[in-house]
Amino acid sequence: MNTKQKYKILMGVLLLSFFTIGGIANAEGPSGIAPKKPEIKKEIKSSIQVKVQEQKPKIEQIINDVKLKREEFNKKIIENKELAKTKIEQQKTDLKNKLVNIKDEKKKASVEKIITKIQQLNTETIEKLSKKLNQIEGVLVKIESRVSKAETSGLNVETVKKEIENAKNTIKETRDALAKQSQKTYAINQTATEETLKTEIKAVRDSFSKDTRAMYDAIKKAHESVRNVATTLAKVPRVDDQPKQAEPQEQEKIIINQ
């Protein structure tokens, strides 16, 4: 083999190597390293799972705090009901004594019926509004869980957290008001006569109506405080870019849906 033939063979090998390496580089990308999409997806999924695990203790603490407050409130309501029941029974005896000088039996029966009905309505209203307040608080729990997730992801949610504390305080004040109302009883004055009976009954009705409006206003205020939290959260940049939240745990569903 002469020198010219050796030269041709060498050039052929070099050209073949060039095209082979170039083809591999193009297939792998500019860096020469093939992208590993499955691994990237796996890393993202793993990162999300880590964040979810980090949130769990916080969310569990939120739920436990809510459960404890509700248990304390329910216990207080039961105690107040028993106190009110004893007081109502005494007031029924007192009412009969007050009405002893009233000759019209229909008026006596009407007064007793009205007073009993007002006491019953008071109990029913407190139970109804307590359930409503639990629902409002359930929404707050769900929002607070979302805020915890956003904070774990590095978003600035300090303003939202302040609104959450305001909402919690408002809910507590509302519960205190309902508990206080559960102790209340209604009765006519000791000095009521047949002539003043109508006025006395009107005063009792007006007093109950005023108390009822105050309870509904407190519930409305609690609702607005939670709505403010949701509105403030919606203003946080990139808060809607967070990964979809996992389904709530069973105890969280109970808190939210009660």
Secondary structure, DSSP 8 states (H G I E B T S, - for coil): --HHHHHHHHHHHHHHHHHHHHHHHHHH-TTSS---HHHHHHHHHHHHHHHHHHHHHHHHHHHHHHHHHHHHHHHHHHHHHHHHHHHHHHHHHHHHHHTTT---HHHHHHHHHHHHHHHHHHHHHHHHHHHHHHHHHHHHHHHHHHHHHHHHTT---HHHHHHHHHHHHHHHHHHHHHHHHHT------TT--TTTHHHHHHHHHHHHHHHHHHHHHHHHHHHHHHHHHHHHHHTSTTGGGS-------HHHHHHHH-
